[in-house]
Amino acid sequence: MGQASRTTKLLLDLAFRTRGGVNTSKRAYLEETAKILDAARAFYLAFFLAHSDKLTERVRYFSEKHQEERERLISPNELLTWAESLTVATAAHPHPLPSYHFSEQFPEFPFIYRRSVIKDALGKARSYLSNLANWNTRGKKKGQPGSPGASNHPTLYDEAFCLDLDETDLRTGPHTCFARLKVYTGTQWQWHNYPVKLSRYFEARWRDPVWETQSPKLIVGKKSAALHFPQVKHVEAKRVKERKEDPHLVTIGVDLNVKNLAVVTVRQDERIIETVFLTDHGLDQARYRHLKKIARKQWQTGKPIKGEHSNQQLWRHVRRTNEDAAHKVAHQIAEICAKYPGCILLFERLRKIRPKGGSKSRRMNRRQANQLRGKINQYTKDKAYASCSTVTVEVNPHGTSQYCSRCGAKGERFSYRGGKRIVEKWGKLFFCPSCHYEANADHNASKNMHHSFYHKLHWEWRDKRRADPAPSG
């Protein structure tokens, strides 16, 4: 039993009033709301860090399952009640701490927003203290965790927003539904209606009974605002150890590259039964042209001003194309996994790949290509797990592009230029001098991922103990 998650976005219409959007003052209310919630979050973050001993307190409880008293870490709900009793003036607790009097600093603050920022601040404080304790345990002088920041996107509980789509007809017009939000106007808290940009895509995800919708977050940008609805789904999936007991197990190896964004090989009963090449359709060249233009403009303008970002429209376009390509490739791989129930998806365990050499535009392009590969990896894991309960395994990448997938001998990479065979490190083709096997280098690497998963050929387990004793001295 596992849990898959996704995010469904609903854009607020911030266009001009004449085009059906909200007025200027309502747009300013969203910024004021985010600003005062950040201030409240900073208040409780300082409060929790000043009482850090309370966050690690152990409490005793009676376990119904074991029928005995046990000890556990204090829960977030218990900490929330404790924090409110010391900072909020109520009939039961009329005298909060003088230095942390929340009711005095934030009068008429809605209780639902207060509990939201307390939970956020509690999570940030516990994460910071945990990282700091780990850093102190390692005894390193560098890399000390910095103090947590207070800024975060507001979480809207049921009492802070309202969205009803039951009476909405998407065919009558673009503005048939409004999101009712409780916002801060700068002087008081009020309810206001905000038109939203509905679509059939959002309605289908919103009404899907399999996915459980949780409290949304309000994402306020410079030119846009949206409600992000987290959705979770319970998934029945076997563990990798249990799946490997199947003698006819299907493994799907995915080798991520630059031109061929993904080379997918499907293996069953020690033979490849399907191969799919997912190309970039010229994405790498188009992205390089844009980044070359950005590098030239940055060279012409000279030293940038601190705090300003140049070429924002070009960068936004590059990020959007990368995001779109990642989702499309991930969706195609997930469709392949759906054809083989109970299969295992294989990726190489790659982490930081730093571009070296070349011009500035080339280095930026390689950096964007590496980020694209990471996005494809992450999106494919999420989509395959949510749609067909496919689990993912990251295998050892050592030698997948250098060794022969047929005999296991070390081969060479080469390319053809002008009818001549040129041996080079990043050649498109692979040749094995032992068995004379010749194939596409990415396809050979994708096949080697199956050997790495089963620990065969070059990836076979090695006995580290010496057969004979080491010589003395």
Beta strands, then each sheet from edge to edge (+ up, - down):
strand 1: 2-12
strand 2: 58-63
strand 3: 68-73
strand 4: 161-162
strand 5: 178-184
strand 6: 189-197
strand 7: 212-213
strand 8: 217-220
strand 9: 225-235
strand 10: 250-256
strand 11: 260-268
strand 12: 271-279
strand 13: 344-348
strand 14: 391-395
strand 15: 412-417
strand 16: 420-423
strand 17: 429-431
strand 18: 438-440
sheet 1: 4+ 5- 6+ 1- 9+ 7-
sheet 2: 4+ 5- 6+ 1- 9+ 8-
sheet 3: 2+ 3-
sheet 4: 12+ 11- 10+ 13+ 14+
sheet 5: 16+ 15- 17+ 18-
end
